[in-house]
Amino acid sequence: MLRTTGRDGLCRLSAYLEELEAVELKKFKLYLGTATELGEDKIPWGRMEMAGPLEMAHLLITHFGTEEAWRLALSTFERMNRKDLWERGQREDLVRDTPPGGPSSLGNQSTCLLEASPVTPRKDPQEAYRDYVRRKFRLMEDRNARLGECVNLSHRYTRLLLVKEHSNPMQAQQQLLDIGRGHTRTVGHQASPIKIETLFEPDEERPEPPRTVVMQGVAGIGKSMLAHKVMLDWADGKLFQGRFDYLFYINCREMNQSDTECSMQDLISSCWPEPSAPLQELVRVPERLLFIIDGFDELKPSFHDPQGPWCLCWAEKRPTELLLNSLIRKKLLPELSLLVTTRPTALEKLHRLLEHPRHVEILGFSEAERKEYFYKYFHDTEQAGQVFNYVRDNEPLFTMCFVPLVCWVVCTCLQQQLEGGGLLRQTSRTTTAVYMLYLLSLMQPKLRTPRLQPPPNQRGLCSLAADGLWNQKILFEEQDLRKHGLDGADISAFLNMNIFQKDINCERYYSFIHLSFQEFFAAMYYILDDGERGAGPDQDVIRLLTEYGFSERSFLALTIRFLFGLLNEETRSYLENSLCWKVSPHIKRELLQWIRSKAQSDGSTLQQGSLEFFSCLYEIQEEEFIQQALSHFQVIVVSNIASKMEHMVCSFCVKNCRSAQVLHLYGATYSADGEDRARCSAGAHTLLVQLPERTVLLDAYSEHLAAALCTNPNLVELSLYRNALGSRGVKLLCQGLRHPSCKLQNLRLKRCRISSSACEDLSAALIANKNLTRMDLSGNGVGFSGMTLLCEGLRHPQCRLQMIQLRKCQLESGACQELASVLSTNPHLVELDLTGNALEDLGLRLLCQGLRHPVCRLRTVWLKICHLTAAACEELASTLSVNHSLRELDLSLNELGDPGVLLLCESLRHPTCKLQTLRLGICRLGSAACEGLSAVLQVNHHLRELDLSFNDLGDWGLWLLAEGLQHPTCRLQKLWLDSCGLTAKACKNLYFTLGINQTLTELYLTNNALGDTGVRLLCKRLNHPGCKLRVLW
């Protein structure tokens, strides 16, 4: 075994070789071969040819010793014209072997900490510190690294997608511990992409550079590695050069362990390469200091809200929780900057300590970045391509790889299985399956060993994990281990297996390699048979579920998902046959009983926590269980489905839903794919495929929805708001709509990226499905060609559709001719919504031809924002005189003006006009229109609702309107006069009107300058027993 100094030399030399590209490494070997060809100890070319950077460094040191290996490497770098490596190598002091008893270096769990040997002091302390930071953060150890095996951080690091968060603290602190949800989402929430380089730069919302940046991210998303990369890039002169003179890294996990008082000077000195830091030099310009506080969520509860006086002096010694809080609250040097990383679980606690921080969320890898990671992990390009293509074809597995930790787990498992001549199992469809594969790969049998080797006292490991979870504890002392029956031999086994890891810097504490693995073993604790769990917390699964309550904010979220996943029959078989862990046969039954009681208490409606519930059901991957679980719900509403994994989860559960009558699946405001998210927000997975101009969901999603239509005869309403079906998805969905078993009545496909070509399939579904009576296609690019195809179905005698919504469907005047033909042939259609289409006056003229046809039975027409003018009102006036079925007409947000409304009033006064609701909001009306409408109210006893909001009627207009309202023929019940330029003077007219009118029950007057006098007058009338008004707003 190499001495400690040999390890140092190996790590450093390997780091230099890691910086060579593949072609350069080959050139290095060729130059090295010519330089040593006369030597007796020449390295055989056959051994060098396939060697990677680490193997090459090992060969050099084994053959030549540390000092000679460095000399050869440096001379070769010079011959290759890699002067940067040669110059940096000249400053290295590891070319000299240290005596066997010399100092050793300890490594952090994620970085090789290399102690600097005594050298001549440099004149520039900043340059000395940069060299120290480079040595400390340049190399990292994989979680399963062999002794002395290091990876160059810059070569492994893959850029993560970051977005600025604008949600409030309560929204932003959603605990998304699961790897299927890559980010925090809120309805209407917008996010903007941001780069590390601009974290501390001003933007449109923040004209001054932020002093504090909070980077939040879910478990395994890469927060710590990103913090390390920031340190390294600063030291290499690539980041924040004009902004910060010094960066200091503080690991919160290490801060947890300190039970002695220290000062801020002590804290900075612990980050400095020499015994004492030049504090006066460092704090001379405090605004050029950046402290990186990594893992705020890992702090013990006492850190979050400490009691006691703040630390106000750099030399003052205080308990570590007070010291860190004083730093975060900026009681010490308010001008310094902070970069804090945390899980969302601790976000609200952190926010209480900060003032106006910039919130940044780490969303993980996009598809391109996932590919990049695979190619960086596997040095062999051909092997990397083979593995990436394999994983990409496994949709659920590829989806989960947007989380870096999962990406690493998958790559590790694949690499081990490739070395054994196999490939990853196709059953890796869930988070639990991936973690099980990793666990099993760690326990592969040794040579000539017949079976897997389970760790000693694995039950103690599970009870320790569960106990830590309930106490929100992730660092354990030796006494904690002994409490759960774990001894030194057990700990050593866990360390060797990389399940349970000793913190290298702090030998008194132990931790799982990642919190998600602790949550995985905690879930195991609850599924083990009662006699197998050992000492631990309450073993009642119902208590665990009650505490959790299907809330994604719960600290138990990921544990519960693992709990469901471990109950999968195949997984249970692995546990019992491979690990000899007996699973309790009662847990599934307890889960189903708890779900039934929850459904009963919620009135058979699943809405709050529905996505989290679906995620748990997806983990178990057993259709019979899912069908039983969902059989208790009649109404299911799932909101904020943002990631592609979430769409897959929802469709899988919906496919197994047999009893629900109403199903709503609402997509989030931006897509879950990294690149698509950033693109959409600026202007969570092969589940999305790229088309020329848009991104749509893969076939599996629509196939599952179609299956639900075929197998659930109770389903009568399906709403798919913001589900990117695309043409192919609609085709598959329509196959389900045409199935004889489909009883769907209401289909809403609002903003589902449906193109005109998809309307042919929808048209065929309208003909085949006589149950379908309502359809919403709003927000899709139907266009004229799509409308033509759709109208073929609408005109068919078998079509029974009664309502169709076509808001913002890119329709123009030509589409109205097609719709007119539908109105003249289809007696079933009673509601038509054309809001937000540029029909213009010509389009309305064509539509009115159908409205005047005797077959037309339309009762409600929405023509809001249709680019209509006063000229269109002439056609409408003639239509209202002959159409006896129309009851509601919305003309809001059209430039009708007083002349247009006066034309309408002529027909409204006609005795055959049966219109009951007329909406004229924002139509540029004045007092003249009020005179005409007043005359209508005096003769038309059918009109019940009138909306005149946002028109400049003024007090005079109201005075004219009041004359009609006071007439005995007037039957108006609701009147909207919001933002109509009314004053207290108008209230006087309303006072007398309300005393006479006996039908008006609702009056809306918001955003009018009525004043206290006017409001008092109205209140006086409301108190009169003769006033019939019930709503005054």
WOBEL-V275513 format. One record per backbone hydrogen bond with DSSP energy under -0.5 kcal/mol. NH is the residue of the N-H (numbers start at 1). CO is the residue of the C=O. If there is no record, write none. Layout:
nh:NH co:CO
nh:NH co:CO
//
This chain:
nh:7 co:3
nh:8 co:4
nh:9 co:5
nh:10 co:6
nh:11 co:7
nh:12 co:8
nh:13 co:9
nh:14 co:10
nh:15 co:11
nh:16 co:12
nh:17 co:13
nh:18 co:14
nh:19 co:15
nh:19 co:16
nh:20 co:17
nh:25 co:21
nh:26 co:22
nh:27 co:23
nh:28 co:24
nh:29 co:25
nh:30 co:26
nh:31 co:27
nh:32 co:28
nh:33 co:29
nh:34 co:30
nh:35 co:31
nh:36 co:32
nh:37 co:33
nh:39 co:36
nh:42 co:39
nh:47 co:44
nh:48 co:44
nh:49 co:45
nh:50 co:46
nh:51 co:48
nh:56 co:52
nh:57 co:53
nh:58 co:54
nh:59 co:55
nh:60 co:56
nh:61 co:57
nh:62 co:58
nh:63 co:59
nh:64 co:60
nh:65 co:61
nh:68 co:64
nh:69 co:65
nh:70 co:66
nh:71 co:67
nh:72 co:68
nh:73 co:69
nh:74 co:70
nh:75 co:71
nh:76 co:72
nh:77 co:73
nh:78 co:74
nh:79 co:75
nh:80 co:76
nh:81 co:78
nh:82 co:77
nh:83 co:81
nh:85 co:82
nh:86 co:82
nh:87 co:83
nh:88 co:84
nh:89 co:85
nh:90 co:86
nh:91 co:87
nh:91 co:88
nh:92 co:89
nh:96 co:93
nh:97 co:95
nh:102 co:99
nh:108 co:111
nh:112 co:139
nh:113 co:111
nh:114 co:112
nh:115 co:113
nh:125 co:123
nh:128 co:124
nh:129 co:125
nh:130 co:126
nh:131 co:127
nh:132 co:128
nh:133 co:129
nh:134 co:130
nh:135 co:131
nh:136 co:132
nh:137 co:133
nh:138 co:134
nh:140 co:151
nh:145 co:142
nh:149 co:146
nh:150 co:148
nh:151 co:140
nh:153 co:138
nh:156 co:152
nh:157 co:153
nh:161 co:364
nh:162 co:160
nh:162 co:194
nh:163 co:361
nh:164 co:192
nh:165 co:359
nh:172 co:168
nh:173 co:169
nh:174 co:171
nh:176 co:174
nh:177 co:175
nh:181 co:178
nh:182 co:180
nh:189 co:186
nh:192 co:164
nh:194 co:162
nh:198 co:195
nh:199 co:196
nh:201 co:198
nh:203 co:206
nh:213 co:338
nh:214 co:358
nh:215 co:213
nh:215 co:340
nh:216 co:214
nh:216 co:360
nh:217 co:342
nh:221 co:218
nh:226 co:222
nh:227 co:223
nh:228 co:224
nh:229 co:225
nh:230 co:226
nh:231 co:227
nh:232 co:228
nh:233 co:229
nh:234 co:230
nh:235 co:231
nh:236 co:232
nh:237 co:234
nh:238 co:233
nh:239 co:233
nh:243 co:240
nh:244 co:240
nh:245 co:288
nh:246 co:288
nh:248 co:290
nh:250 co:248
nh:250 co:292
nh:252 co:250
nh:252 co:294
nh:255 co:251
nh:256 co:252
nh:257 co:253
nh:257 co:254
nh:258 co:254
nh:258 co:255
nh:262 co:318
nh:265 co:314
nh:267 co:263
nh:268 co:264
nh:269 co:265
nh:270 co:266
nh:271 co:267
nh:271 co:268
nh:272 co:268
nh:272 co:269
nh:279 co:277
nh:281 co:278
nh:282 co:278
nh:283 co:279
nh:284 co:281
nh:286 co:283
nh:288 co:285
nh:289 co:286
nh:290 co:246
nh:291 co:337
nh:292 co:248
nh:292 co:290
nh:293 co:291
nh:293 co:339
nh:294 co:250
nh:294 co:292
nh:295 co:293
nh:295 co:341
nh:296 co:341
nh:298 co:295
nh:299 co:296
nh:303 co:300
nh:304 co:300
nh:304 co:301
nh:305 co:301
nh:306 co:303
nh:312 co:310
nh:316 co:313
nh:318 co:262
nh:323 co:319
nh:324 co:320
nh:325 co:321
nh:326 co:322
nh:327 co:323
nh:328 co:324
nh:329 co:325
nh:330 co:327
nh:331 co:326
nh:332 co:326
nh:333 co:331
nh:336 co:333
nh:337 co:289
nh:338 co:211
nh:339 co:291
nh:340 co:213
nh:341 co:293
nh:342 co:215
nh:346 co:343
nh:347 co:344
nh:350 co:346
nh:351 co:347
nh:352 co:348
nh:353 co:350
nh:354 co:350
nh:354 co:351
nh:356 co:354
nh:358 co:212
nh:359 co:165
nh:359 co:357
nh:360 co:214
nh:360 co:358
nh:361 co:163
nh:362 co:216
nh:363 co:161
nh:363 co:361
nh:364 co:161
nh:365 co:402
nh:370 co:366
nh:371 co:367
nh:372 co:368
nh:373 co:369
nh:374 co:370
nh:375 co:371
nh:376 co:372
nh:377 co:373
nh:378 co:374
nh:379 co:377
nh:381 co:379
nh:384 co:380
nh:385 co:381
nh:386 co:382
nh:387 co:383
nh:388 co:384
nh:389 co:385
nh:390 co:386
nh:391 co:387
nh:392 co:388
nh:393 co:389
nh:394 co:390
nh:394 co:391
nh:395 co:393
nh:398 co:391
nh:398 co:394
nh:399 co:395
nh:400 co:396
nh:401 co:397
nh:402 co:399
nh:403 co:400
nh:404 co:402
nh:405 co:220
nh:407 co:403
nh:408 co:404
nh:409 co:405
nh:410 co:406
nh:411 co:407
nh:412 co:408
nh:413 co:409
nh:414 co:410
nh:415 co:411
nh:416 co:412
nh:417 co:413
nh:418 co:414
nh:419 co:415
nh:420 co:416
nh:421 co:418
nh:422 co:417
nh:428 co:425
nh:429 co:427
nh:434 co:430
nh:435 co:431
nh:436 co:432
nh:437 co:433
nh:438 co:434
nh:439 co:435
nh:440 co:436
nh:441 co:437
nh:442 co:438
nh:443 co:439
nh:444 co:441
nh:449 co:446
nh:450 co:448
nh:453 co:443
nh:454 co:452
nh:458 co:455
nh:461 co:457
nh:462 co:458
nh:463 co:459
nh:464 co:460
nh:465 co:461
nh:466 co:462
nh:467 co:463
nh:468 co:464
nh:469 co:465
nh:470 co:466
nh:471 co:467
nh:472 co:469
nh:473 co:468
nh:476 co:510
nh:478 co:508
nh:480 co:477
nh:481 co:477
nh:482 co:478
nh:483 co:479
nh:484 co:480
nh:484 co:481
nh:485 co:482
nh:486 co:481
nh:487 co:485
nh:491 co:487
nh:492 co:488
nh:493 co:489
nh:494 co:490
nh:495 co:491
nh:496 co:492
nh:497 co:493
nh:498 co:494
nh:498 co:495
nh:499 co:494
nh:500 co:494
nh:501 co:511
nh:503 co:509
nh:504 co:502
nh:506 co:503
nh:509 co:506
nh:510 co:476
nh:511 co:501
nh:513 co:499
nh:517 co:514
nh:518 co:514
nh:519 co:515
nh:520 co:516
nh:521 co:517
nh:522 co:518
nh:523 co:519
nh:524 co:520
nh:525 co:521
nh:526 co:522
nh:526 co:523
nh:527 co:523
nh:527 co:524
nh:528 co:524
nh:529 co:582
nh:532 co:529
nh:533 co:530
nh:541 co:539
nh:544 co:540
nh:545 co:541
nh:546 co:542
nh:547 co:543
nh:548 co:544
nh:549 co:545
nh:551 co:548
nh:552 co:550
nh:554 co:551
nh:557 co:554
nh:560 co:556
nh:561 co:557
nh:562 co:558
nh:563 co:559
nh:564 co:560
nh:565 co:561
nh:566 co:562
nh:567 co:563
nh:567 co:564
nh:568 co:565
nh:572 co:568
nh:573 co:569
nh:574 co:570
nh:575 co:571
nh:576 co:572
nh:577 co:573
nh:578 co:574
nh:579 co:574
nh:579 co:575
nh:581 co:575
nh:582 co:580
nh:584 co:527
nh:587 co:584
nh:590 co:586
nh:591 co:587
nh:592 co:588
nh:593 co:589
nh:594 co:590
nh:595 co:591
nh:596 co:592
nh:597 co:593
nh:598 co:594
nh:599 co:595
nh:600 co:596
nh:601 co:597
nh:602 co:598
nh:603 co:600
nh:604 co:599
nh:605 co:602
nh:606 co:635
nh:607 co:605
nh:610 co:607
nh:613 co:609
nh:614 co:610
nh:615 co:611
nh:616 co:612
nh:617 co:613
nh:618 co:614
nh:619 co:615
nh:620 co:616
nh:621 co:617
nh:623 co:621
nh:626 co:622
nh:627 co:623
nh:628 co:624
nh:629 co:625
nh:630 co:626
nh:631 co:627
nh:632 co:629
nh:633 co:630
nh:634 co:604
nh:635 co:604
nh:636 co:662
nh:637 co:606
nh:638 co:664
nh:639 co:637
nh:641 co:666
nh:642 co:640
nh:647 co:643
nh:648 co:644
nh:649 co:645
nh:650 co:646
nh:651 co:647
nh:652 co:648
nh:653 co:649
nh:654 co:650
nh:655 co:651
nh:656 co:652
nh:656 co:653
nh:657 co:654
nh:658 co:656
nh:661 co:634
nh:662 co:634
nh:663 co:717
nh:664 co:636
nh:665 co:719
nh:666 co:638
nh:666 co:664
nh:667 co:665
nh:667 co:721
nh:668 co:641
nh:672 co:642
nh:677 co:673
nh:678 co:674
nh:679 co:675
nh:680 co:676
nh:681 co:677
nh:682 co:678
nh:683 co:679
nh:688 co:685
nh:689 co:696
nh:691 co:694
nh:696 co:689
nh:697 co:724
nh:698 co:687
nh:701 co:698
nh:702 co:698
nh:703 co:699
nh:704 co:700
nh:705 co:701
nh:706 co:702
nh:707 co:703
nh:708 co:704
nh:709 co:705
nh:710 co:706
nh:711 co:707
nh:712 co:708
nh:713 co:711
nh:715 co:712
nh:716 co:661
nh:717 co:661
nh:718 co:746
nh:719 co:663
nh:720 co:748
nh:722 co:750
nh:723 co:720
nh:724 co:722
nh:725 co:723
nh:725 co:752
nh:726 co:752
nh:729 co:725
nh:730 co:726
nh:731 co:727
nh:732 co:728
nh:733 co:729
nh:734 co:730
nh:735 co:731
nh:736 co:732
nh:736 co:733
nh:737 co:733
nh:738 co:734
nh:739 co:736
nh:742 co:739
nh:745 co:716
nh:746 co:716
nh:747 co:774
nh:748 co:718
nh:749 co:747
nh:749 co:776
nh:751 co:778
nh:752 co:749
nh:755 co:753
nh:758 co:755
nh:759 co:756
nh:760 co:757
nh:761 co:758
nh:762 co:758
nh:763 co:759
nh:764 co:760
nh:765 co:761
nh:766 co:762
nh:767 co:763
nh:768 co:764
nh:769 co:765
nh:770 co:768
nh:773 co:745
nh:774 co:745
nh:775 co:803
nh:776 co:747
nh:777 co:775
nh:777 co:805
nh:779 co:807
nh:780 co:777
nh:781 co:754
nh:782 co:780
nh:783 co:809
nh:786 co:782
nh:787 co:783
nh:788 co:784
nh:789 co:785
nh:790 co:786
nh:791 co:787
nh:792 co:788
nh:792 co:789
nh:793 co:789
nh:793 co:790
nh:794 co:790
nh:795 co:791
nh:796 co:792
nh:796 co:793
nh:799 co:796
nh:802 co:773
nh:803 co:773
nh:804 co:831
nh:805 co:775
nh:806 co:804
nh:806 co:833
nh:808 co:835
nh:809 co:806
nh:815 co:812
nh:816 co:812
nh:816 co:813
nh:817 co:813
nh:817 co:814
nh:818 co:814
nh:819 co:815
nh:820 co:816
nh:821 co:817
nh:822 co:818
nh:823 co:819
nh:824 co:820
nh:825 co:822
nh:826 co:822
nh:827 co:825
nh:830 co:802
nh:831 co:802
nh:832 co:860
nh:833 co:804
nh:834 co:832
nh:834 co:862
nh:836 co:864
nh:837 co:834
nh:838 co:811
nh:839 co:837
nh:840 co:866
nh:843 co:839
nh:844 co:840
nh:845 co:841
nh:846 co:842
nh:847 co:843
nh:848 co:844
nh:849 co:845
nh:849 co:846
nh:850 co:846
nh:850 co:847
nh:851 co:847
nh:852 co:848
nh:853 co:850
nh:856 co:853
nh:859 co:830
nh:860 co:830
nh:861 co:888
nh:862 co:832
nh:863 co:861
nh:863 co:890
nh:865 co:892
nh:866 co:863
nh:870 co:895
nh:872 co:869
nh:873 co:869
nh:873 co:870
nh:874 co:870
nh:874 co:871
nh:875 co:871
nh:876 co:872
nh:877 co:873
nh:878 co:874
nh:879 co:875
nh:880 co:876
nh:881 co:877
nh:882 co:878
nh:882 co:879
nh:883 co:879
nh:884 co:882
nh:887 co:859
nh:888 co:859
nh:889 co:917
nh:890 co:861
nh:891 co:889
nh:891 co:919
nh:893 co:921
nh:894 co:891
nh:895 co:868
nh:896 co:894
nh:897 co:923
nh:900 co:896
nh:901 co:897
nh:902 co:898
nh:903 co:899
nh:904 co:900
nh:905 co:901
nh:906 co:902
nh:906 co:903
nh:907 co:903
nh:908 co:904
nh:909 co:905
nh:910 co:907
nh:913 co:910
nh:916 co:887
nh:917 co:887
nh:918 co:945
nh:919 co:889
nh:920 co:918
nh:920 co:947
nh:922 co:949
nh:923 co:920
nh:929 co:926
nh:930 co:926
nh:931 co:927
nh:932 co:928
nh:933 co:929
nh:934 co:930
nh:935 co:931
nh:936 co:932
nh:937 co:933
nh:938 co:934
nh:939 co:935
nh:939 co:936
nh:940 co:936
nh:941 co:939
nh:944 co:916
nh:945 co:916
nh:946 co:974
nh:947 co:918
nh:948 co:946
nh:948 co:976
nh:950 co:978
nh:951 co:948
nh:952 co:925
nh:953 co:951
nh:954 co:980
nh:957 co:953
nh:958 co:954
nh:959 co:955
nh:960 co:956
nh:961 co:957
nh:962 co:958
nh:963 co:959
nh:963 co:960
nh:964 co:960
nh:964 co:961
nh:965 co:961
nh:966 co:962
nh:967 co:964
nh:970 co:967
nh:971 co:940
nh:973 co:944
nh:974 co:944
nh:975 co:1002
nh:976 co:946
nh:977 co:975
nh:977 co:1004
nh:979 co:1006
nh:980 co:977
nh:984 co:1009
nh:986 co:983
nh:987 co:983
nh:988 co:984
nh:988 co:985
nh:989 co:985
nh:990 co:986
nh:991 co:987
nh:992 co:988
nh:993 co:989
nh:994 co:990
nh:995 co:991
nh:996 co:992
nh:996 co:993
nh:997 co:993
nh:1001 co:973
nh:1002 co:973
nh:1003 co:1031
nh:1004 co:975
nh:1005 co:1003
nh:1008 co:1005
nh:1009 co:982
nh:1010 co:1008
nh:1014 co:1010
nh:1015 co:1011
nh:1016 co:1012
nh:1017 co:1013
nh:1018 co:1014
nh:1019 co:1015
nh:1020 co:1016
nh:1021 co:1017
nh:1022 co:1018
nh:1023 co:1019
nh:1024 co:1021
nh:1027 co:1024
nh:1028 co:997
nh:1030 co:1001
nh:1031 co:1001
nh:1033 co:1003
//
